[in-house]
Amino acid sequence: MIETGVVNGRFQVLNLKHMEYILAAKMKCSKLFIGINNPDALHTKESEADRNRSEKSANPFTYFERYEMLRMALREFRVPENEFDIIPFPINLPEYILQYAPKDATYFLGLYEEWDAEKLGILEGLGVRTEILWRKTPEQKGVSSSCIRRKIALGEEWADYVPPSVYQYMKEHHLDERVRRLEKMRMDEKSLI
């Protein structure tokens, strides 16, 4: 087991596939730093590999809301609080990553699509140690946050795709209503094109 690991993601609906990734990395290290991508509008920019990543509808939650959901989900999965930290992770502005994350850690990734390969290249460009947890096709990925946001917008069932604590937090804070409104606006705009 290594001392320190890092994972990162937008977690713009923290789902069970995210938890699979986080927990797989945690099993390999004593302390895990969980980086939140696109922590704010200043640290968000477009990527050729995934143009939708920077859209408002794809980023409905604040850094704080995602921090809270991650913290609750990790508790729910019984990860001791002294074995993880949650940090901003400005993946689109890599020159700032090591302002928040430890350089001497192992950075874990799951590779599914072009954007994941771009993230790997960014991290390798920083000279940090990387480890691929798995390589899968987009079809093997399973449910995605964008799929869950679409289900919320269409009034379909989505509770089974997220940790119960995340579902409860989103309902209590009416975040599902925000997702619905932003996703419907995005779908309406696309239908006009």
C-alpha positions as a Markdown table, in Angstrom:
| # | Residue | x | y | z |
|---|---|---|---|---|
| 1 | Met | 0.0 | 0.0 | 0.0 |
| 2 | Ile | 1.3 | 3.4 | -0.9 |
| 3 | Glu | 1.1 | 6.4 | 1.5 |
| 4 | Thr | -0.8 | 9.0 | -0.6 |
| 5 | Gly | -3.1 | 8.9 | -3.6 |
| 6 | Val | -5.2 | 11.4 | -5.6 |
| 7 | Val | -8.3 | 11.0 | -7.7 |
| 8 | Asn | -10.2 | 13.7 | -9.4 |
| 9 | Gly | -13.6 | 14.3 | -11.1 |
| 10 | Arg | -16.3 | 16.9 | -11.5 |
| 11 | Phe | -18.8 | 14.8 | -9.5 |
| 12 | Gln | -21.7 | 16.8 | -11.0 |
| 13 | Val | -24.0 | 14.2 | -9.6 |
| 14 | Leu | -21.8 | 12.1 | -7.4 |
| 15 | Asn | -22.9 | 8.6 | -8.5 |
| 16 | Leu | -22.1 | 5.0 | -7.6 |
| 17 | Lys | -19.6 | 4.7 | -10.5 |
| 18 | His | -17.7 | 7.6 | -9.0 |
| 19 | Met | -17.7 | 5.8 | -5.6 |
| 20 | Glu | -16.3 | 2.7 | -7.3 |
| 21 | Tyr | -13.4 | 4.7 | -8.7 |
| 22 | Ile | -12.8 | 6.5 | -5.3 |
| 23 | Leu | -12.9 | 3.4 | -3.3 |
| 24 | Ala | -10.7 | 1.4 | -5.7 |
| 25 | Ala | -8.1 | 4.1 | -5.3 |
| 26 | Lys | -8.6 | 4.3 | -1.5 |
| 27 | Met | -7.8 | 0.6 | -1.2 |
| 28 | Lys | -4.4 | 1.3 | -2.7 |
| 29 | Cys | -3.3 | 4.1 | -0.3 |
| 30 | Ser | -3.4 | 5.2 | 3.3 |
| 31 | Lys | -4.5 | 8.7 | 2.6 |
| 32 | Leu | -6.6 | 9.7 | -0.4 |
| 33 | Phe | -7.0 | 13.3 | -1.7 |
| 34 | Ile | -10.2 | 13.7 | -3.8 |
| 35 | Gly | -9.9 | 16.6 | -6.2 |
| 36 | Ile | -13.0 | 18.4 | -7.4 |
| 37 | Asn | -12.6 | 19.6 | -11.0 |
| 38 | Asn | -14.2 | 22.8 | -12.2 |
| 39 | Pro | -14.2 | 24.1 | -8.6 |
| 40 | Asp | -15.5 | 27.5 | -9.7 |
| 41 | Ala | -16.1 | 29.5 | -12.9 |
| 42 | Leu | -12.5 | 30.9 | -12.9 |
| 43 | His | -11.0 | 27.4 | -13.0 |
| 44 | Thr | -13.3 | 26.1 | -15.8 |
| 45 | Lys | -12.6 | 26.2 | -19.5 |
| 46 | Glu | -13.5 | 24.2 | -22.5 |
| 47 | Ser | -11.7 | 21.0 | -23.7 |
| 48 | Glu | -11.6 | 19.8 | -27.2 |
| 49 | Ala | -12.0 | 16.2 | -25.9 |
| 50 | Asp | -15.3 | 17.1 | -24.2 |
| 51 | Arg | -16.9 | 20.4 | -25.1 |
| 52 | Asn | -19.9 | 19.9 | -22.8 |
| 53 | Arg | -17.8 | 19.8 | -19.6 |
| 54 | Ser | -17.8 | 23.6 | -19.3 |
| 55 | Glu | -21.5 | 24.2 | -19.9 |
| 56 | Lys | -23.6 | 25.5 | -17.0 |
| 57 | Ser | -26.0 | 22.6 | -17.3 |
| 58 | Ala | -23.1 | 20.2 | -16.9 |
| 59 | Asn | -21.9 | 22.0 | -13.7 |
| 60 | Pro | -25.1 | 22.6 | -11.7 |
| 61 | Phe | -23.4 | 22.2 | -8.2 |
| 62 | Thr | -21.1 | 24.5 | -6.4 |
| 63 | Tyr | -17.7 | 23.3 | -5.0 |
| 64 | Phe | -19.2 | 23.4 | -1.5 |
| 65 | Glu | -22.2 | 21.3 | -2.5 |
| 66 | Arg | -20.0 | 18.6 | -4.1 |
| 67 | Tyr | -17.7 | 18.7 | -1.1 |
| 68 | Glu | -20.6 | 18.0 | 1.2 |
| 69 | Met | -21.9 | 15.2 | -0.9 |
| 70 | Leu | -18.5 | 13.6 | -1.2 |
| 71 | Arg | -17.9 | 13.9 | 2.6 |
| 72 | Met | -21.3 | 12.3 | 3.3 |
| 73 | Ala | -20.9 | 9.5 | 0.8 |
| 74 | Leu | -17.5 | 8.6 | 2.1 |
| 75 | Arg | -18.9 | 8.4 | 5.6 |
| 76 | Glu | -21.7 | 6.3 | 4.3 |
| 77 | Phe | -19.1 | 3.9 | 2.8 |
| 78 | Arg | -17.3 | 3.9 | 6.1 |
| 79 | Val | -14.1 | 5.6 | 5.0 |
| 80 | Pro | -12.5 | 7.1 | 8.1 |
| 81 | Glu | -12.3 | 10.9 | 8.0 |
| 82 | Asn | -8.6 | 11.0 | 8.8 |
| 83 | Glu | -7.9 | 8.9 | 5.6 |
| 84 | Phe | -9.2 | 11.3 | 3.1 |
| 85 | Asp | -9.3 | 15.0 | 2.2 |
| 86 | Ile | -11.3 | 16.8 | -0.4 |
| 87 | Ile | -9.6 | 19.6 | -2.4 |
| 88 | Pro | -10.1 | 21.9 | -5.4 |
| 89 | Phe | -8.5 | 20.3 | -8.5 |
| 90 | Pro | -8.4 | 22.8 | -11.5 |
| 91 | Ile | -7.7 | 20.2 | -14.2 |
| 92 | Asn | -8.3 | 22.7 | -17.0 |
| 93 | Leu | -5.6 | 25.0 | -15.6 |
| 94 | Pro | -2.9 | 22.4 | -14.7 |
| 95 | Glu | -0.4 | 25.1 | -13.7 |
| 96 | Tyr | -2.5 | 25.4 | -10.5 |
| 97 | Ile | -3.1 | 21.7 | -9.6 |
| 98 | Leu | 0.0 | 21.4 | -7.5 |
| 99 | Gln | -1.1 | 24.4 | -5.5 |
| 100 | Tyr | -3.8 | 22.2 | -4.1 |
| 101 | Ala | -2.6 | 18.6 | -4.5 |
| 102 | Pro | 0.6 | 16.8 | -3.3 |
| 103 | Lys | 3.3 | 16.3 | -5.9 |
| 104 | Asp | 4.6 | 13.1 | -4.3 |
| 105 | Ala | 1.3 | 11.2 | -4.5 |
| 106 | Thr | 0.1 | 8.6 | -6.9 |
| 107 | Tyr | -2.6 | 10.0 | -9.2 |
| 108 | Phe | -5.2 | 7.3 | -10.0 |
| 109 | Leu | -7.3 | 7.3 | -13.1 |
| 110 | Gly | -9.9 | 5.2 | -14.9 |
| 111 | Leu | -9.7 | 5.5 | -18.7 |
| 112 | Tyr | -12.9 | 5.4 | -20.7 |
| 113 | Glu | -12.9 | 8.1 | -23.3 |
| 114 | Glu | -10.8 | 10.8 | -24.9 |
| 115 | Trp | -11.2 | 13.2 | -22.0 |
| 116 | Asp | -9.7 | 10.6 | -19.6 |
| 117 | Ala | -6.7 | 10.3 | -21.9 |
| 118 | Glu | -6.3 | 14.1 | -21.9 |
| 119 | Lys | -6.4 | 14.1 | -18.1 |
| 120 | Leu | -3.7 | 11.5 | -18.1 |
| 121 | Gly | -1.6 | 13.6 | -20.4 |
| 122 | Ile | -2.1 | 16.7 | -18.2 |
| 123 | Leu | -0.9 | 14.8 | -15.1 |
| 124 | Glu | 2.0 | 13.2 | -16.9 |
| 125 | Gly | 3.0 | 16.7 | -18.0 |
| 126 | Leu | 3.2 | 17.8 | -14.4 |
| 127 | Gly | 5.6 | 15.0 | -13.7 |
| 128 | Val | 3.5 | 13.3 | -11.1 |
| 129 | Arg | 3.3 | 9.5 | -10.7 |
| 130 | Thr | 0.1 | 8.1 | -12.3 |
| 131 | Glu | -1.6 | 4.7 | -12.1 |
| 132 | Ile | -4.4 | 3.4 | -14.4 |
| 133 | Leu | -7.0 | 1.6 | -12.3 |
| 134 | Trp | -8.8 | 0.3 | -15.4 |
| 135 | Arg | -9.3 | 0.8 | -19.1 |
| 136 | Lys | -12.8 | 0.4 | -20.4 |
| 137 | Thr | -14.8 | 1.5 | -23.4 |
| 138 | Pro | -17.4 | 4.2 | -23.0 |
| 139 | Glu | -20.1 | 1.5 | -23.3 |
| 140 | Gln | -18.5 | -0.3 | -20.3 |
| 141 | Lys | -18.5 | 2.8 | -18.1 |
| 142 | Gly | -22.1 | 2.4 | -17.0 |
| 143 | Val | -24.2 | 5.2 | -15.8 |
| 144 | Ser | -22.8 | 8.7 | -16.1 |
| 145 | Ser | -23.6 | 12.0 | -14.4 |
| 146 | Ser | -24.9 | 13.4 | -17.7 |
| 147 | Cys | -27.3 | 10.4 | -17.9 |
| 148 | Ile | -28.5 | 11.0 | -14.3 |
| 149 | Arg | -29.0 | 14.8 | -15.0 |
| 150 | Arg | -31.1 | 13.8 | -18.0 |
| 151 | Lys | -33.2 | 11.4 | -16.0 |
| 152 | Ile | -33.8 | 14.1 | -13.4 |
| 153 | Ala | -34.8 | 16.6 | -16.1 |
| 154 | Leu | -37.2 | 14.1 | -17.6 |
| 155 | Gly | -38.7 | 13.1 | -14.3 |
| 156 | Glu | -37.4 | 9.5 | -14.5 |
| 157 | Glu | -36.2 | 7.5 | -11.5 |
| 158 | Trp | -32.5 | 8.2 | -10.6 |
| 159 | Ala | -32.2 | 7.3 | -6.8 |
| 160 | Asp | -30.6 | 3.9 | -7.5 |
| 161 | Tyr | -27.6 | 5.5 | -9.3 |
| 162 | Val | -26.4 | 7.6 | -6.4 |
| 163 | Pro | -25.4 | 6.9 | -2.8 |
| 164 | Pro | -28.5 | 7.3 | -0.5 |
| 165 | Ser | -26.8 | 10.2 | 1.3 |
| 166 | Val | -26.4 | 12.1 | -2.0 |
| 167 | Tyr | -30.0 | 11.5 | -3.0 |
| 168 | Gln | -31.2 | 12.8 | 0.4 |
| 169 | Tyr | -28.9 | 15.9 | 0.3 |
| 170 | Met | -30.0 | 16.8 | -3.2 |
| 171 | Lys | -33.7 | 16.4 | -2.3 |
| 172 | Glu | -33.3 | 18.4 | 1.0 |
| 173 | His | -31.5 | 21.3 | -0.7 |
| 174 | His | -33.7 | 21.2 | -3.9 |
| 175 | Leu | -30.7 | 20.5 | -6.1 |
| 176 | Asp | -32.7 | 18.2 | -8.2 |
| 177 | Glu | -34.9 | 21.2 | -9.1 |
| 178 | Arg | -31.8 | 23.1 | -10.2 |
| 179 | Val | -30.6 | 20.2 | -12.3 |
| 180 | Arg | -34.0 | 19.9 | -13.9 |
| 181 | Arg | -34.2 | 23.6 | -14.8 |
| 182 | Leu | -30.7 | 23.8 | -16.2 |
| 183 | Glu | -30.9 | 20.5 | -18.1 |
| 184 | Lys | -34.3 | 21.5 | -19.6 |
| 185 | Met | -32.9 | 24.8 | -20.7 |
| 186 | Arg | -30.0 | 22.9 | -22.4 |
| 187 | Met | -32.3 | 20.5 | -24.1 |
| 188 | Asp | -34.6 | 23.3 | -25.3 |
| 189 | Glu | -31.6 | 25.2 | -26.7 |
| 190 | Lys | -30.4 | 22.1 | -28.6 |
| 191 | Ser | -33.9 | 21.5 | -30.1 |
| 192 | Leu | -33.8 | 25.1 | -31.5 |
| 193 | Ile | -30.6 | 24.3 | -33.4 |
